[in-house]
Amino acid sequence: NIYLGETFSSYICVHNSSGQAAKDVTLKADLQTNSLRIPLCGNQADLTARDLDPGQTLDEVIHHE
């Protein structure tokens, strides 16, 4: 649960554990309520696709107050 006045924080990690490159990887996270969707990361300005070679990770720390 998230309560009013508390900061929501989360660490997101996408890891390519395969033996092949993953192409055009993007990371997007939204906080959703009954009536509202709030983008936390991955909005159109920073939604740049990238390739992840085997063993590489894509990391993001997100916060919302």
C-alpha positions, 0 to 999 in steps of 0.5 A, a space after each residue: 500500500 502507498 499512503 498519502 504523504 509517503 514517497 514511493 520508491 522502487 528499483 527496477 532491473 531488466 537483465 538479459 540472462 540469455 545467450 543472445 542480444 535483446 534488441 530494442 529494449 525499453 523500460 516504462 513504469 506507471 503508477 495507477 490508481 482507480 482513476 489516474 495513471 502517472 508515468 514514473 519513467 519511460 515517458 516519450 522524451 526518455 523512451 529510447 530503445 537500446 540493445 542488451 547484450 548477454 549479461 547486460 542490465 538496464 537499471 532505473 530507480 523511480 520515486 513518486 511523492 
